[in-house]
């Protein structure tokens, strides 16, 4: 789950971590259930970086397949399934964007921030909506330069050196803005550290 | 930056943050990974930074092409997993398979006003809920106050149900209890039964779901006889309703996952 669960517990809900254990043992139904829970987050991450539906779909497929193949390697002590798979999706998307798109193209796409998301009233989960609002609210709490640095890095797929070039800022400044921006987000989003 | 193998990089904290955002090149990537493998504090720090970064990605969630699901499911049927025989091999030995897991609980909203006798159904719902609220059979003096309140709540409910535009939705509350929402053109009334009692530091908060936004709405009052009833402030026709648990005083943005979702048909 992305938003923390409230203190009331629903005993009928199976955790994604439990589903992963089943997937690691070859349970294809469990994989289908994981897909239903996680594919949107995977696809959304890939799309946010790649800004191309075909590439995003391919990365989604690659990542979900890798989750199937390497399920036995998942270690719950390292974090949640959602974090694991979204981290993997981001990494694959960044690798791909660095190899297929020139820097100049990526510049333009990141700066033309996509504020007009098509709203799918029927399929979109309410929890997703709340999570998105929470992230936006927390991004707003960053300074402008922290926010630029974090967003260029995360969604632009740029290295911190490239971010420094784009922002025309000294390298140490950008490094600390990325760090401060991310730790501020961490606190605002209630992530335990 | 460069490091001697094993020496803690001076800018480790900053490198960890950049790494968590995948904003490093391959050489730096390996440096960080090597270091994290031997430094449990760095590993712990990286975990929380990664979780934060993952929330950025997940906040952009969007639907993949519908055909992808079926394509993947047929792909995995023939894709070997690390450390296991091929799927066909595994299936041949039924004793090896784990029992299928129970389907995750889903909070579903069902429209109760489909079919015949919509008005009769509304009255039946009102009667059932009024019964649940506990129109008292005892008339002891000290319970008179509670009785009057219960009747007032029942009156509001009947009033809302009497609206010809009323739509009734029902759903289970995650963690315990059930709720009915009556949505009309200008009001939304939530009646919840059996909600877990919260401590003084927490409150149930309603949200109006509109155009991809969750708008903060009413904080539920404490339950009377296990039932609580509230009109959703700021509600407009077409909105859905959601319920979360928030710190006392409520929140501008939800801080926990919704325990109840009711979306009009």
Interface residues (C-beta under 8 A of the other chain):
Chain A: X1 X2 X3 X4 X5 X6 X7 X8 X9 X10 X12 X13 X14 X18 X19 X22 X24 X25 X26 X27 X28 X29 X30 X31 X32 X33 X35 X36 X37 X39 X40 X41 X42 X43 X44 X45 X47 X48 X53 X56 X57 X60 X61 X64 X65 X68 X69 X70 X71 X72 X73 X78 X79 X80 X82 X83 X86 X87 X89 X90 X91 X94 X117 X119 X120 X121 X123 X124 X126 X127 X128 X129 X130 X131 X132 X133 X134 X135 X136 X137 X150 X153 X154 X155 X157 X158 X159 X160 X161 X163 X175 X176 X178 X179 X182 X183 X185 X186 X189 X190 X191 X192 X193
Chain B: X11 X13 X14 X15 X16 X17 X18 X20 X21 X22 X23 X24 X25 X28 X44 X45 X47 X48 X49 X50 X51 X52 X53 X54 X55 X56 X57 X58 X59 X60 X61 X62 X63 X64 X65 X68 X69 X71 X72 X73 X75 X76 X77 X79 X80 X81 X82 X83 X84 X87 X90 X91 X96 X97 X98 X100 X101 X102 X103 X104 X105 X174 X175 X176 X196 X202 X207 X209 X211 X212 X213 X214 X240 X242 X244 X245 X252 X253 X254 X255 X256 X257 X258 X259 X261 X263
